[in-house]
Amino acid sequence: MVKARLCQLFQTCIVALILLKVDGLFVNITYLESAVAKGAVCLDGSPPAYHMDKGFGSGINNWLVHIEGGGWCNNVTTCLARKNGRLGSSKEMPKLLAFSGILNNKASLNPDFYNWNKIKVRYCDGASFTGDVEAVNPATNLHFRGHRIFLAVIEELLAKGMKNAKNAILSGCSAGGLTSILQCDTFRALVPTSAKVKCVADAGYFINAKDISGAPHIESFYEDVVRTHGSAKHLPTSCTSRDKPGLIKNILVPGVADPHGTWQKCKLNINNCSPAQLKSMQEYRLQFLHAVPPVGSSTSRGMYLNSCYSHCQTELQETWLMYKSPMLHNKTIAKAVGDWFSDRSPFQNIDCPYPCDKTCHNSIFDPAEQPNI
C-alpha cells in the first residue's frame, strides 16, 4: 500500500511538472491595498488584485495588461451571489496563477511577448470595470466600483515602471475582452504618449441580437447591468452617443431562453449539437459577421475570427501557440497578434464556417466560467 501510495504521489508530481512546463510559471497575487482609500474595491469591499511577472532583457519597457473574464452581475441579487466568491472578493482568489499563452515567459511558446512585463488583473466588480456608484447600501455592502479599480491598477503599474513604456497592450478574455474594448481609449490616455499602444479583445465582442427564443432578453439584462453599476458615464461616448448604454453584449442561448436544458449538451461539446442547433449557430455567425465593423484599409485594426468552438484562445497555450494549435491563413493566433502589433504584417481574416476548419480544437465548454450563459 505504501509503495502504491508513493507511486501515486510520484505520478502526481510528474503530471504537475508537465503542466508547469506547458503552462509556464505560477505567479503570486498582489493585493492593491492602497486602492481601498480611493474606494476602488471589489464587490465585497476588499482590495483589488493582480498578478505580475516582471519583464527582462529587451522587454523591460514593454507592458502587457491582461484582464480576467467571468461574466457579469446585473442586479443586487446576482451581485450578492458572486460577492463572496473569487469574482466578487479578492479574499477568495487563488494566491498563485499559472501564466500561459499570451502570458507565457518562454520564447518558444510566446515569441513576441515572453519577456514583457505581463500583468493579469483579477476581475471582481461584475461589470467589466465600468461601474462607479458612490453610495453603499449597508444591508448588502455591495460596492460597484469597477472603473475606480481599473484606474487604481493602471496608476500602480505606472508607478512600477509603465510610465517608461515603449510598447503597451491592453488585452482580456470574455468580460475582460469587453473591458479591453471599453477601456482602450482610457488606457491609451494614461500610458506615455510616445508609447505604441494597441488593444486585444479575445472573445470580447458581443452583438445585440435576439436569443434562440426570439426574445431580446440580453438587451434588458445589460440595461440592468449599466443601471446597477452606474456604468453609463464611463462607457465610450463614441458608442453611447449612438446607442443606448445597455446595448453592449448578447449571448445566443441564455438560460432563460432554454428552460428545459435542450441546449446544455450542445453548449458543453459541439459534437453533441443537433443539425437544427448547428443551423441556429451558423445563422448567429452571420449576424455576428454583419455586426463586426469593417476594418477598411487601416493596418492598425486586426481581426482573427476562426470557427473554433473555444471561448477565449489567447490564455490557453494549446490554442495560442503549440504543436497543432489552430491556424487561420496558415498563422497561429500568437503569430497573427505578434505580426499585427509589431506592424510586420496586418492580419484581418475570417474563417470558413464550422466544421470546415480542421485545425480547431473542439474544446469542451466550461459553463462555470460563464455564469450568465
N, C-alpha and C positions, 0 to 999 in steps of 0.2 A: 504494500500500500504506500509506504514511504517512497519507494522507487517510482511508483506510478505518479505520485504527487509531485516529486521532483521533476519528472519528465514533463508533466503538465505545465509546471511553472517555467521550465526551460523553453517549452514551445511557445508559451505566452510571451516570454521575453523576446524570442526570435521574431514573433509577429509584431511586437511593439517596435523592435529595431527596424524591421522592414517598413512599417508605416512611417516611422520617423524619417527614414531615408527618403521615402517618396514625398512625404508632406512637408519636408523642410525642418524648420525648428519650432520649438514651443516658446512663446513669448509671454512674459509676465504682464499682469494687468497694472495699470497706473490709475489711481483714483485722483480726480481733479478736485481736491478738497477746497481750493481757493474759489471755485465757481459757486459754492454754496452761498457765500455772502452776496453774490450778484443775483441770486435767485435762479441760477442756471442749474436746475436739478431734475432728476428723474421723476417719474410719476409719483413715487412714494416720498420724494423729498431727499433722497440720497444723492451723493455727488455723482456726476457723470464719470465715465471711464473710457480708457483706450489702451491699446497695446502698441508698443513702438519698437521696431528693430532699426537701429541706427545705421546710416549709410556709411560707406567706406570707399576709399580709392577715388576713382573718377566720379562716383555717385554721391559724394559727400554733400554737395549743394543741390541735389535733386530730391524732390519730395513727392511721395505718393500717399494720398489720404483716401482711404477706402472706408466707405460707410456700410455698416452691417444692416441687413434686412430683417424682416419679421412681421409684416402685416401692419395693421392699423387698428385703433380703437375709436369708435365713433360716438360714444356717449358715456355717461357715468358708469353704467352697468358693465359695459365691455372693457372700460379702462380699469375698473376695480378688479376685473377678472385677471388682468395681467400685472396689476400693481405689485404683487408680491412674488413675481417670477423674474427671470433674467431679462425679460423685455419691458420691465417696469421698475426694476430696482437693481442698482449696482451691487447690493448686498448678496444677491443671488447669482451673480455672474461667475463663471469659472475663472479661477485665478490664472490659468495658463490657456493659451490659444495657439493652435497649430497654424503656422503661416505657410500656405501652399499656393500654387497657381501664380497669379499676378503678385503675390506677396512672398514668393519663394526667394531664398537668398543664395541659390545655386545658379551659376551662369548657364549650365546645361539645360536647366528647366525653366529659366526665366531670363533669357539673354539680354533683354533691353532694360530691365528694371531691378535685377538681382541685387545690385549694390547701392540702390537708392535708400533714403530714409523712408521706411514703409510703416504706415500707421493704420490700424484698424480701429475705427471709432465705434464703440458699442452703442446699440440702439435701445433706448429706454424711455422715449417720450410718447410713442404711439401715433405720431403724425408726421413722419419724415422730416423732423427738425424744422417745422414751420410754426408751431404754436407759441403763443405768448399771452397768457392771461395772468394778470397780477393777483387777483383775488383767489384765495384758497378756502374752500369750504371745510370747516373744522370737522364736520361729520364724516367726510370722506378722506380728507387730507390729500386730495389729488392735486398735483401740480402740472399745469400744462405749459411747459417752458422750453419746448424743443429748439426754438430759434435762439434762445439765450445759450443753450448748450452748444450749439454749433459755433456761435461767436466766441464763447469761452474756450473751446477746444482749439480753434484756429489761433486765438490770441496766445495760448500756451505754446503752440507749435512755433509761432513766430519768435517767441522768446527763446525757444530751444534751438533756433538756427534757421527757421524757414524765412526769416527776414532777409537772408542772403541767398535765397533760392534762385537758381538759374533756370531750372525746369520744375514744373509742378503739375500734378494730375489730381483731380477730384474724381473718384470713382465710387461705385457702390453696386450692390446687388438687390434686386427686387425693390422693397421700400427704400433701401439705400440707393438704388439706381434712380428712383424718383427724386431722392434728395440731391443727387448729383446734377439733375436737370434743374430743379427749382432753386438750388443754391449756387449754381455755376457762376452767375454774374457777381454774386456776393463774394465768392471765393476769389474770382479774378480781381476784384477791387481791393481785397485785403493783402494779397501777396505782392511782392515788388513789381512795379510797372515794367521793369526790364526783363522779368522772367517770362519764359514761354509757358503758357498755361492752356491746358485742354481738359475736357470733362468726359468721362466714360460712364454711360448708363448701361449696366448689364441687367437685362430683363426688367428694366425700369420704365419702359414706355407703355403706358396703359391708355387704351382708347375708350371713348364714350360710345358704347353700343349696348343693345338690349341683350339680356341673358337668354338661355335656352327656352325659358317660358314665355319670352316675348315682353317681359317687364323691364322697365328701366330701374331695377332695384338698386344698382350700384351708384347710380346718379344721386339718389336720395341719401344713400349711405355716406357718400362723400360730402354732400351738403352738411350732413350731421358732423362729420369729421372737422370740417372747416369751422362750423359754428361752435362746437365744443372746445376746440383748441385755440380759437381766435386766430386762425391761420391767414385770413384774407389779407391782412396788412403786410404779410411777409411773403406773399406769392409774387412772382414776376408781373409787373404792371403790363408788360407786353402781352401777357395772357389774360389777366383779369380785365383789361380794357376791352377785350373782345368777347370773352365768355364769362359765365358765372364762375366764381371761385370754386364751387363744388365739383366742377367737371374736370377732375384731374385723374380719373382712373376708372377702369371697368374690368370685370372678370366674367368669363363666359358661363361658368357653372357655379355660382354661389350656392351655399347650402339651401337657402330659402327657395331656390328655383328647382331643387331636386329633393323634395321632402321624403321620397321613398328610396333614395340612395341608388337609383338605377345607373348613375354615372360613377359611382365610387370606385369600382374595379377599373374602369377605363382611366380615371384620374390617377390611379396608382401605377398603372402599366398600360402603355398604348397598345400592347399586343392583346389586351382584353377588350378593346373598343369594338363595338359593332359597326357594320357598314354605315348605318344611319348616323351613329355618333361621329365617325370619321368624316362623313359628309358635312355635319354641323361644324366640325373643327376647320374643315377646308373653307367653308363659307366665312367663318370668322377670320381666317387668314386673309381672305380677300378684303374684308373690311379693314383689317389692320394695315394692309399694304396701301389701301386707299387713303387711310388717315395719316400715314407717315409723310411728313413734309418732304418735298423734293430737295435733294442736295444741290442740284444745279451744277455749275462748274466749279464751285468752291472746293478746293482741296483740303480746307480746314475741317470739313464735315465728313466724317467717316460713317460707314454702315456695314455691319456684318450680320446679316439676317439669314441664319441657317434654319433647317427644318427639323433639328434635333429635339426630341421630347425631353428636354432638360431645362430646369428652371435655374438660371444662373450658371455661367460657364467660365467666368474668369477666376473664381475662387478654387475650383477643383483642378488638381493637377492633371487628371485624366482628360479633361476637356480643354484645358488651357494649352498645355504642351507636354505630350508624352507620346510614346510609341502608339500608333493607331488613334491619335486624337482626331476629332472632327476636322474636316477640311472643306473649305469653300474656295473655289477657283484656285485649288492647289495650295492654299495657305491655311495654317492653323490660326486660331484666334490670336495667339501670342504674336505670331509673325505679322498678322494684319494690323494689330494695335500698335506694335512697335514701329512698323513702317509708316503708319499714319501719323503717329506722334512725332517721329523724327523727320517727317517730310521726305523720307526716302522714296515713297510712292503712295499715292492715295488708294483707299480701299472703300468702294461703295457698291457692294454686291448683294444680291438677293438670291437665295437658294431656290431650287425647284421644289414643288410640293412634296410633302411626305407621301410615300416612303421611298422616293427616288434616290435620296442621298444615302449611299451605302457606307459612308464614313461615320455616321451618327452612332453614339452610344444611346441605346434605348433605355435611358436611366429610369430607375424606379422613383416615382414621385413621393416626396415625404410631406404629407399633409400637416405634420406637426410644425413645419417651418412656415406654413401658410395658414394662419389661424382664421382668416376671413374667407377662405375658399369653400 
